[in-house]
């Protein structure tokens, strides 16, 4: 029997029996972890409210083996709140739908339980912090998170230089299989031709240039979000279900 301590973000919670829940978290050191939280649905639970989606928490786990991830699910025995991002996110529809898509995407990229995904974890914490603050449009925060998640998992897109030959940009032809924009010589059938302003927006979101992203005209937001969603779906091989509810 062993105790483990880690900090993580609650991705989702499922009912178990009459009073328990199975909590899925993305943790700093152990990647995705599913654990049982006993009695958290009771009104007298001491930490039930701390294990809601979007919560950034410090958790102590109890495992019956020498490893956290074993044959059975570990137990959540102690929880302390680091940042209650859910309080600000769930009160606004745009932030809530964007945040839900972020949680689902993070879980998809951290598919294997117990396998560390530190960069994905840090991206999620940072993304939820910005989303909860409300300093930028929620769908822009989501697109920035999706682009950076793709990048840290080996699918970074190019929005200026040619993704095939490296020709300096700007280039106009966007190809999902190629990994970004292509020059006229490398262009392949089926390329999209987004507006130059859309490509500038996506490049700014990927690099964290919020001054440029916030100044972009709203008419380019939808085109950019469409490209990001298509690029994400291409590499995940299926879409993110909660993306359909995101407010554009």
Secondary structure in CASP SS format (residue, H / E / C, confidence):
PFRMAT SS
TARGET T0000
AUTHOR 0000-0000-0000
METHOD secondary structure of the structure
MODEL  1
X C 1.00
X E 1.00
X E 1.00
X E 1.00
X E 1.00
X E 1.00
X E 1.00
X E 1.00
X E 1.00
X E 1.00
X E 1.00
X E 1.00
X E 1.00
X E 1.00
X E 1.00
X E 1.00
X C 1.00
X C 1.00
X C 1.00
X E 1.00
X E 1.00
X E 1.00
X E 1.00
X E 1.00
X E 1.00
X E 1.00
X E 1.00
X C 1.00
X C 1.00
X C 1.00
X E 1.00
X E 1.00
X E 1.00
X E 1.00
X E 1.00
X E 1.00
X E 1.00
X C 1.00
X C 1.00
X C 1.00
X C 1.00
X C 1.00
X C 1.00
X C 1.00
X C 1.00
X C 1.00
X C 1.00
X H 1.00
X H 1.00
X H 1.00
X H 1.00
X C 1.00
X C 1.00
X C 1.00
X E 1.00
X E 1.00
X E 1.00
X E 1.00
X E 1.00
X E 1.00
X E 1.00
X E 1.00
X E 1.00
X C 1.00
X C 1.00
X C 1.00
X C 1.00
X C 1.00
X C 1.00
X C 1.00
X C 1.00
X C 1.00
X C 1.00
X E 1.00
X E 1.00
X E 1.00
X E 1.00
X E 1.00
X E 1.00
X E 1.00
X E 1.00
X E 1.00
X E 1.00
X E 1.00
X C 1.00
X H 1.00
X H 1.00
X H 1.00
X H 1.00
X C 1.00
X C 1.00
X C 1.00
X H 1.00
X H 1.00
X H 1.00
X H 1.00
X H 1.00
X H 1.00
X H 1.00
X H 1.00
X H 1.00
X H 1.00
X H 1.00
X H 1.00
X H 1.00
X H 1.00
X H 1.00
X H 1.00
X H 1.00
X C 1.00
X C 1.00
X C 1.00
X E 1.00
X C 1.00
X C 1.00
X C 1.00
X C 1.00
X H 1.00
X H 1.00
X H 1.00
X H 1.00
X H 1.00
X H 1.00
X H 1.00
X H 1.00
X H 1.00
X H 1.00
X H 1.00
X H 1.00
X H 1.00
X H 1.00
X H 1.00
X H 1.00
X C 1.00
X C 1.00
X C 1.00
X C 1.00
X H 1.00
X H 1.00
X H 1.00
X H 1.00
X H 1.00
X H 1.00
X H 1.00
X H 1.00
X H 1.00
X H 1.00
X H 1.00
X H 1.00
X H 1.00
X H 1.00
X H 1.00
X C 1.00
X C 1.00
X C 1.00
X C 1.00
X C 1.00
X E 1.00
X C 1.00
X C 1.00
X C 1.00
X C 1.00
X C 1.00
X C 1.00
X C 1.00
X C 1.00
X C 1.00
X C 1.00
X C 1.00
X C 1.00
X C 1.00
X C 1.00
X E 1.00
X E 1.00
X E 1.00
X C 1.00
X C 1.00
X C 1.00
X C 1.00
X E 1.00
X E 1.00
X E 1.00
X C 1.00
X C 1.00
X C 1.00
X C 1.00
X C 1.00
X C 1.00
X C 1.00
X C 1.00
X C 1.00
X E 1.00
X C 1.00
X C 1.00
X C 1.00
X H 1.00
X H 1.00
X H 1.00
X H 1.00
X H 1.00
X H 1.00
X H 1.00
X H 1.00
X H 1.00
X H 1.00
X H 1.00
X H 1.00
X C 1.00
X C 1.00
X H 1.00
X H 1.00
X H 1.00
X H 1.00
X H 1.00
X H 1.00
X C 1.00
X C 1.00
X H 1.00
X H 1.00
X H 1.00
X H 1.00
X H 1.00
X H 1.00
X H 1.00
X H 1.00
X H 1.00
X H 1.00
X H 1.00
X H 1.00
X H 1.00
X H 1.00
X H 1.00
X H 1.00
X H 1.00
X H 1.00
X H 1.00
X C 1.00
X C 1.00
X C 1.00
X C 1.00
X H 1.00
X H 1.00
X H 1.00
X H 1.00
X H 1.00
X C 1.00
X C 1.00
X C 1.00
END
